Amino acid sequence: MLNLAVMLEDSARKVPDREAIVFNDTRLSYAQIDAMANQVANLLVERGIVPGDKVALSCPNLPYFPVIYYGILKAGAVVVPLNVLFKGREVSYHLDDSDASAYFCFEGTAELAMAEAGLAGFNDTAGCEHFFVIPADPQGSVPDGAEHFFAATKEQDKTFETRATDADDTAVILYTSGTTGQPKGAELSHANIAFNVTTCHRIWELSPSRPDIHLVTLPLFHSFGQTVQLNAGFGLGATLVLVARFDPKVALELMDKEEVTFFAGVPTMYWGLLGALTDETDVKKIAGNLRRAVAGGASLPVEILKEVKARFGVQILEGYGLSETSPVATFSHLDREPKAGSIGTPIWGVEVKLVDDDWSAVDDPDEVGEIAIRGHNIMKGYYKRPDATAEVMKDGWFRSGDLAKRDEDGYYYIVDRAKDMIIRGGYNVYPREVEEVILTHEDVSLVAVVGVPHDSHGEEIKAYVIRNEGAAVTEDELVDWCKEQMASYKYPRVIEFRDELPMTATGKILKRELA
């Protein structure tokens, strides 16, 4: 038996009074988080949720996320984390595709009306029976058709016997998009994530005898923050200081105030921290506390690596992984000198090789091939998509779609991303999904979406559009329309109208010429 909820439960037994979560003025111990998660588990069982059922969760980095996340796991159910920026149509798709039986959604804010989008998606999904809204004010109301989270949980028992799950049972379904088609749910088992967590402990030499204080700016609904900070942190009794939305000035203030020892982020976050430093920033104190800094999501510019080490006195360790790999697959290691621009070497228990289109190994140093990965971190497959799974899996190996080269010392270097994928501010954006939405506009005939360089986001999304004959939609009007149809990190900020797009003889759009 293995249930990922052990990450919380073991620390709640060993260090019940230690602070587990800090958020603004809220400070919750491991015992408190565990008791609240038990109430969620009891609620789910009362509502008929059985082991293996899927339960969706839309919540930013607030204390409710770990409470509900582990409550779902305790009940033996499967967590389906959703991006908090999803619109109603996107919520509906994910609830339907995952066969979610229940859905927890934070109310949101005036700027980000999550409950409104959640209710629209819930109402458009026949199979999801329970919709719980977490109001920002515990005494506040919830939309008609939703249940009040606090009212539903307050009478529930604070004890619960966690349901037994096998190591290979699905614990989490993380949605990821391919370069074609709709988003797919990567099924990660309890063992997938648990092994990835303990390997993270090993890589960074983390120990329960020296519990860290994490600043959590990475979204917990994403695999990076979920494994590397939530589960890895809770597994060692660490304290997680949550930030609902990354603000570099706020992050620096919290690093100082809370004496943060562990920071994980995407490159734009490190860029933001450096840019937010002022004469008033107590860099010496922050640097004196900070023990580990890790990065992923995209390659870090060498200058940022150097500047962070110079200002904060810590070497950023870079790594690589995907939702399908739980996510960590390679990383820089403390016992070896890191190489700038490298994603490091394979983690413990994981093999990496470069392959060509026919799965044959690419062995020569500095020769480019596609990254293939095998080990304890590889997903079970894409939920309900055997054909899509078969396309990327063979003999236990998963092919990533990312092209890389390997030097003579075994260090890997990404040279190109998965086909046309765009990374905007650390979020993966898949052009095909955006294109399919834009094509539903009555004035659009053809569209090609690409990433273009951007100083702070890394890449910005640009759409090249051919309008229907006689159509008069303007660039600003189409941008505004897209904003209403897609999550904020997905919609194109730049539209360029063209009379034609570059194509091959077979009619395939040449996106490289556009980019």
TORDREN-513436 format. One line per 8 residues: for each residue x, y, z of C-alpha. Coordinates in pm, 1 decimal. Layout:
X Y Z  ...
// end
This chain:
0.0 0.0 0.0  118.5 350.0 -80.2  -88.2 666.3 -64.9  73.2 1000.6 -146.7  -111.7 1151.0 151.4  168.6 1001.2 361.9  369.2 1315.4 279.3  133.0 1510.9 502.5
41.0 1240.1 751.7  395.1 1139.1 844.9  491.5 1498.5 922.9  165.3 1551.5 1113.5  261.6 1258.5 1337.1  624.6 1357.7 1385.2  602.2 1737.4 1405.7  232.8 1818.3 1462.6
297.7 2167.6 1598.7  543.8 2279.4 1333.8  416.5 2542.5 1091.4  324.8 2377.2 763.1  166.7 2671.6 580.9  217.7 3044.9 608.6  -4.7 3277.1 406.7  -27.7 3644.0 498.8
-136.1 3641.0 865.7  -248.7 3277.9 854.5  -12.6 3024.1 1007.0  -125.6 2659.9 1014.7  48.1 2364.3 1176.1  82.6 2017.5 1030.5  -178.3 1890.2 1276.5  -424.1 2156.9 1161.4
-369.8 2090.7 790.4  -409.3 1716.0 849.4  -733.0 1762.3 1046.4  -879.0 1987.9 777.5  -779.6 1739.9 505.0  -956.0 1468.1 703.7  -1274.5 1676.9 699.0  -1250.9 1701.9 319.2
-1199.7 1325.2 294.4  -1502.8 1259.7 516.0  -1709.7 1498.3 303.3  -1614.4 1315.9 -15.3  -1696.6 975.9 130.6  -2029.7 1109.1 256.9  -2109.4 1227.9 -97.1  -2038.6 884.9 -241.6
-1688.1 934.9 -377.8  -1512.2 597.9 -399.8  -1145.8 509.5 -462.4  -1047.6 586.3 -818.1  -1306.9 860.9 -867.2  -1171.2 1184.2 -1012.1  -1202.3 1510.0 -817.1  -1103.8 1840.3 -979.7
-949.5 2134.6 -794.7  -919.2 2498.9 -906.4  -729.2 2696.5 -646.5  -434.0 2937.9 -644.3  -156.5 2914.0 -385.6  -380.2 2938.1 -80.1  -395.2 2711.1 228.7  -705.3 2545.9 79.6
-498.1 2386.7 -196.2  -299.8 2143.0 23.0  -604.7 2083.6 246.6  -821.4 1972.3 -46.0  -537.6 1804.9 -238.9  -451.7 1570.9 46.6  -817.3 1527.3 141.6  -888.3 1391.0 -205.4
-590.3 1155.3 -179.9  -693.8 1036.2 166.6  -1032.0 936.6 23.4  -851.4 721.4 -233.5  -966.7 949.0 -514.2  -762.4 1105.1 -794.7  -669.7 1475.5 -789.8  -728.0 1666.6 -1113.7
-566.7 2011.0 -1063.8  -692.4 2277.1 -1303.5  -525.4 2598.3 -1409.9  -687.9 2884.9 -1220.9  -696.9 3096.6 -1537.5  -931.6 2864.5 -1725.1  -1251.5 3005.0 -1872.2  -1582.3 2818.2 -1855.9
-1534.5 2631.0 -2182.9  -1190.9 2509.7 -2066.8  -1322.8 2402.4 -1725.3  -1601.5 2209.6 -1896.4  -1358.5 2027.9 -2124.4  -1132.7 1918.5 -1837.8  -1418.4 1808.8 -1611.2  -1570.5 1607.0 -1892.0
-1247.6 1456.0 -2022.3  -1129.3 1351.3 -1674.2  -1471.7 1207.4 -1578.6  -1463.7 1423.9 -1264.8  -1729.0 1333.7 -1008.2  -1671.2 1638.1 -787.6  -1515.7 1979.9 -827.6  -1369.8 2223.3 -571.5
-1323.3 2582.2 -688.5  -1198.2 2893.8 -512.5  -1426.0 3196.1 -552.7  -1154.8 3408.3 -709.0  -1145.7 3785.6 -729.7  -1318.2 4061.1 -922.8  -1033.8 4041.6 -1176.2  -1036.0 3661.5 -1189.1
-1390.1 3533.0 -1135.0  -1300.5 3168.3 -1085.5  -1634.1 3059.6 -937.9  -1818.1 3214.7 -1231.7  -1602.9 3025.3 -1481.1  -1621.0 2713.1 -1265.0  -2000.7 2720.7 -1247.4  -2027.6 2770.3 -1623.0
-1800.3 2471.9 -1679.0  -1978.2 2261.7 -1415.8  -2322.3 2335.0 -1560.9  -2196.4 2232.8 -1904.0  -2068.9 1897.7 -1775.6  -2323.8 1620.4 -1728.8  -2111.2 1374.1 -1533.3  -1984.9 1595.8 -1249.0
-2229.8 1573.7 -956.8  -2082.8 1794.5 -683.0  -1956.8 2152.4 -706.8  -1804.3 2312.2 -396.8  -1709.7 2680.3 -397.5  -1457.7 2819.3 -146.3  -1558.9 3182.3 -82.6  -1283.3 3431.3 -9.4
-1480.0 3525.9 302.6  -1575.8 3209.2 495.3  -1905.7 3381.9 583.5  -1968.2 3484.5 224.9  -2223.1 3340.0 -12.5  -2166.3 3113.0 -311.3  -2338.4 3107.4 -651.5  -2669.4 2928.2 -693.5
-2603.4 2569.7 -792.5  -2288.1 2544.3 -581.2  -2230.6 2414.5 -230.0  -2059.2 2627.5 34.8  -1721.8 2465.7 110.4  -1707.3 2578.2 472.4  -2066.9 2483.9 546.4  -2011.8 2142.1 390.5
-1693.4 2064.6 585.8  -1743.1 2229.1 927.2  -1945.1 1940.2 1078.0  -1722.2 1670.1 932.6  -1506.5 1459.5 1164.6  -1143.2 1568.8 1193.8  -1019.9 1210.3 1197.4  -1013.0 977.5 900.1
-856.5 643.0 817.9  -685.0 694.9 485.4  -805.3 450.9 224.7  -555.2 199.1 102.8  -425.1 251.3 -248.6  -172.0 49.7 -443.1  153.0 212.1 -549.0  48.7 188.9 -914.7
-295.5 342.3 -861.2  -342.2 684.4 -1016.9  -291.9 968.5 -768.5  -300.8 1275.8 -994.8  -402.1 1353.3 -1351.6  -205.6 1648.5 -1486.7  -330.8 1794.5 -1810.7  -81.1 1875.4 -2079.8
-126.0 1958.4 -2445.5  45.2 1804.9 -2740.2  122.8 2016.8 -3043.1  -195.0 1880.6 -3198.9  -537.8 1817.0 -3060.2  -692.7 1886.4 -2721.9  -514.5 1871.4 -2382.4  -440.0 1520.2 -2256.6
-438.6 1397.0 -1897.4  -110.0 1238.6 -1786.2  -187.2 975.7 -1523.3  71.4 980.2 -1244.3  69.1 704.5 -985.5  131.2 737.3 -612.6  469.7 569.6 -672.5  558.1 802.3 -961.9
528.8 1110.9 -745.3  658.4 954.9 -421.4  979.8 837.3 -590.6  1021.7 1175.3 -758.3  981.3 1345.6 -421.3  1238.5 1129.6 -242.2  1476.8 1175.7 -534.0  1442.2 1553.2 -499.6
1539.5 1515.3 -133.7  1844.6 1320.2 -244.5  1949.1 1563.6 -520.1  1943.8 1871.0 -299.4  2052.0 1696.1 21.1  1736.9 1794.3 206.6  1675.5 1641.7 549.1  1402.8 1638.2 816.5
1673.9 1721.8 1069.1  1712.3 2058.9 897.1  1364.5 2152.3 774.6  1358.2 2417.2 505.4  1139.9 2721.8 467.3  1010.5 2731.5 108.7  886.0 3038.5 -68.8  620.3 2895.6 -299.1
561.9 3122.6 -596.4  524.3 2838.7 -848.4  156.4 2751.2 -899.1  69.0 2438.8 -702.6  -163.8 2318.6 -977.9  146.8 2270.9 -1194.7  373.4 1967.0 -1164.5  687.1 2168.2 -1077.5
548.1 2336.2 -766.1  334.9 2036.9 -673.2  619.1 1784.6 -659.2  925.6 1995.1 -581.9  768.9 2212.0 -313.3  431.0 2084.6 -189.8  502.6 1712.5 -171.2  879.2 1734.0 -126.8
838.4 2003.7 138.1  560.1 1832.6 330.4  749.2 1503.4 311.0  1025.2 1650.3 529.1  817.7 1871.2 755.8  917.8 2195.0 583.5  730.6 2523.0 613.2  571.1 2651.2 293.2
525.4 3026.4 261.1  259.5 3066.6 -6.2  234.7 3349.3 -259.2  -92.7 3354.3 -451.7  54.5 3554.5 -739.2  422.0 3617.2 -803.0  534.1 3970.8 -733.3  913.1 4008.7 -711.5
898.4 4288.0 -453.5  664.4 4085.8 -229.4  879.6 3776.8 -280.7  1192.6 3958.9 -160.8  1007.9 4097.3 142.5  890.1 3747.7 236.9  1235.5 3597.1 182.6  1363.8 3849.5 435.1
1075.6 3829.8 685.0  1029.2 3450.9 686.2  1400.9 3366.3 656.4  1343.3 3157.3 344.6  1597.9 2882.3 278.0  1457.1 2726.5 -44.0  1340.7 2896.8 -361.8  1222.4 2735.2 -683.6
1120.4 2925.9 -992.4  1113.4 2964.9 -1366.1  1369.8 3196.2 -1531.0  1137.9 3497.8 -1542.8  1098.9 3480.5 -1163.6  1475.0 3505.2 -1108.4  1484.4 3787.9 -1362.4  1210.1 3960.1 -1163.3
1388.5 3918.7 -829.1  1706.6 4074.6 -964.2  1512.2 4363.5 -1114.3  1326.8 4430.6 -786.9  1640.6 4473.1 -575.8  1678.7 4820.9 -427.5  1916.0 4989.3 -185.7  1667.4 4904.2 91.7
1670.3 4529.8 17.9  1858.4 4338.0 285.3  2034.3 4115.6 31.2  2294.2 4009.1 285.9  2028.9 3865.2 517.5  1841.0 3695.0 234.3  2162.5 3542.6 101.6  2261.4 3428.6 451.4
1942.2 3223.8 484.5  1902.9 3094.2 127.7  2050.4 2743.6 93.0  1898.3 2614.0 -229.6  1774.5 2772.2 -550.1  1640.0 2554.4 -830.3  1505.2 2638.5 -1173.6  1311.7 2470.0 -1450.3
1057.2 2543.4 -1721.0  1307.4 2697.9 -1962.5  1680.4 2751.9 -1991.5  1827.8 3023.1 -1771.4  2042.0 3285.4 -1942.7  2402.7 3260.8 -1826.2  2399.8 3621.8 -1708.5  2110.8 3552.4 -1469.6
2294.6 3251.0 -1328.0  2600.2 3465.0 -1263.1  2405.6 3757.8 -1120.7  2201.3 3543.4 -880.0  2517.0 3381.6 -748.2  2682.0 3720.2 -708.4  2387.1 3889.0 -535.8  2232.2 3602.2 -337.4
2537.0 3382.3 -288.1  2369.1 3067.2 -416.2  2423.3 2855.1 -724.6  2101.7 2793.9 -915.6  2060.0 2425.4 -994.8  1882.6 2369.1 -1326.5  1673.4 2071.6 -1424.7  1438.0 1931.9 -1683.5
1116.4 1739.5 -1684.9  758.7 1725.3 -1801.5  418.6 1652.9 -1651.6  455.8 1302.8 -1797.3  775.6 1250.8 -1591.4  633.1 1354.1 -1251.0  812.7 1596.9 -1345.9  1186.3 1577.0 -1264.9
1400.8 1376.3 -1507.8  1742.0 1546.9 -1507.8  1906.1 1798.9 -1278.9  2232.6 1959.3 -1181.3  2386.6 1791.1 -879.3  2553.4 1938.6 -573.1  2850.4 1703.9 -595.1  2935.7 1809.1 -951.6
3019.2 2144.7 -1100.8  2711.6 2269.4 -1289.9  2749.8 2370.0 -1652.3  2582.3 2687.1 -1771.5  2301.2 2615.1 -2014.4  2283.5 2247.2 -1921.8  1982.1 2068.5 -1775.3  2222.4 1841.4 -1588.8
2230.5 1463.8 -1583.2  1965.5 1198.4 -1513.0  1835.8 1177.4 -1156.3  1864.3 860.6 -946.9  1663.4 570.2 -1088.4  1606.7 738.0 -1424.5  1768.5 672.2 -1762.2  1791.1 924.7 -2044.8
1901.3 875.2 -2401.9  1875.9 1055.4 -2734.4  1688.4 885.9 -3017.3  1603.1 947.1 -3380.1  1260.1 914.4 -3540.4  1290.4 532.3 -3542.3  1388.2 509.6 -3172.3  1749.6 428.0 -3265.7
2002.3 568.7 -3019.6  2196.3 883.8 -3106.8  2532.5 816.5 -2942.2  2780.6 1069.3 -3074.5  2859.8 1359.5 -2838.9  2704.7 1688.5 -2951.6  2480.6 1511.6 -3204.0  2118.3 1624.8 -3172.7
1844.4 1374.8 -3091.9  1508.9 1358.8 -2918.0  1514.7 1307.2 -2540.3  1375.0 970.7 -2431.5  1330.9 885.9 -2063.3  1274.8 564.5 -1867.5  1236.7 513.4 -1494.0  1016.1 533.2 -1187.0
891.8 877.9 -1292.0  720.2 785.6 -1619.0  343.0 828.3 -1628.7  105.4 535.5 -1663.7  -19.7 691.0 -1986.4  -262.8 950.2 -2114.5  -606.5 903.7 -1959.7  -843.6 730.2 -2205.9
-597.6 785.1 -2491.1  -420.6 456.7 -2572.5  -327.8 570.3 -2922.3  -169.0 892.9 -2797.0  13.4 692.5 -2529.2  144.6 445.9 -2785.5  283.1 732.1 -2993.7  520.5 838.6 -2715.9
585.3 513.5 -2523.8  787.7 210.2 -2620.3  938.2 -59.6 -2393.7  904.3 168.6 -2092.3  1068.4 461.9 -2268.8  887.0 793.3 -2308.5  990.2 1025.1 -2589.6  960.2 1387.7 -2490.5
945.3 1567.5 -2823.1  1233.6 1788.7 -2706.4  1557.5 1792.9 -2902.9  1887.2 1797.2 -2716.2  2253.6 1713.9 -2735.0  2484.3 1548.3 -2480.8  2847.7 1635.7 -2413.7  3130.4 1395.1 -2333.5
3062.0 1424.5 -1958.7  2701.3 1315.4 -1998.3  2542.4 1658.3 -1950.4  2235.4 1734.4 -2160.5  2152.1 2059.5 -2339.1  1811.1 2144.4 -2486.8  1846.1 2280.4 -2838.9  1480.1 2304.5 -2941.3
1146.2 2265.3 -2769.0  868.4 2028.0 -2853.5  787.6 2132.3 -3205.4  602.0 2461.6 -3194.0  532.6 2490.1 -2822.0  554.7 2840.0 -2673.9  664.7 2908.9 -2317.0  517.1 3237.1 -2198.3
623.4 3337.1 -1846.7  681.0 2973.0 -1753.6  344.5 2851.8 -1889.4  331.5 2609.9 -2179.3  114.7 2736.0 -2463.6  36.4 2506.1 -2753.2  -35.1 2690.0 -3079.8  -277.3 2431.6 -3218.8
-515.1 2473.8 -2923.5  -509.2 2854.3 -2961.6  -553.5 2828.0 -3338.7  -857.8 2605.2 -3305.0  -1029.2 2863.8 -3085.1  -944.2 3158.6 -3312.7  -1076.6 2967.5 -3612.9  -1421.2 2967.6 -3451.8
-1438.8 3347.0 -3502.0  -1671.1 3422.5 -3791.7  -1425.0 3663.1 -3956.3  -1122.1 3433.6 -3949.8  -1029.9 3216.3 -4246.2  -685.4 3087.7 -4147.6  -449.1 3140.6 -3856.9  -98.1 3046.4 -3751.1
20.3 3105.5 -3395.2  388.8 3138.3 -3305.5  604.2 3261.0 -3021.3  800.8 3582.1 -3058.6  1074.1 3710.3 -2822.5  964.3 3913.6 -2520.1  1189.4 4081.7 -2262.2  1007.4 3971.3 -1945.6
787.6 3676.8 -2050.0  1052.6 3503.1 -2258.1  804.9 3464.8 -2541.9  484.8 3638.6 -2641.3  204.1 3482.8 -2843.0  146.0 3619.7 -3191.2  -123.5 3518.7 -3436.8  -94.5 3562.8 -3811.7
-448.7 3579.0 -3944.9  -609.5 3565.8 -4287.7  -956.2 3720.0 -4269.3  -1259.3 3599.4 -4456.8  -1340.8 3800.1 -4766.3  -1520.2 4117.9 -4671.6  -1447.5 4078.0 -4296.1  -1367.6 4397.2 -4107.9
-1257.4 4273.4 -3763.7  -963.7 4479.6 -3633.6  -655.1 4364.3 -3448.5  -775.8 4507.0 -3117.3  -1122.9 4356.2 -3158.2  -979.9 4011.3 -3225.3  -741.8 4035.7 -2928.3  -1034.2 4131.3 -2703.6
-1241.6 3841.4 -2836.4  -957.5 3596.2 -2774.5  -921.2 3730.2 -2420.5  -1280.9 3625.3 -2351.7  -1230.1 3277.7 -2494.8  -901.3 3165.4 -2340.0  -700.4 3174.0 -2018.6  -492.0 3490.2 -1990.0
-160.4 3316.6 -2055.9  -289.2 3167.5 -2381.0  -449.3 3440.3 -2584.9  -237.7 3630.3 -2841.5  -145.1 3987.1 -2752.4  -28.4 4053.5 -3106.5  -233.0 4001.2 -3422.5  -99.3 4052.7 -3773.5
-333.8 4028.7 -4069.2  -193.8 3886.9 -4391.1  -326.9 3804.3 -4733.4  -136.3 3474.2 -4736.8  84.9 3257.4 -4518.2  405.3 3077.6 -4622.6  338.7 2711.2 -4697.3  506.8 2398.6 -4824.7
399.3 2230.5 -5142.3  170.2 2006.8 -4939.7  -3.6 2301.2 -4773.8  169.7 2292.6 -4437.5  223.4 2638.5 -4290.8  592.1 2720.8 -4251.5  584.3 2859.4 -3897.8  961.6 2893.7 -3880.4
944.2 3157.5 -4151.3  682.7 3345.4 -3951.5  875.3 3322.8 -3623.6
// end
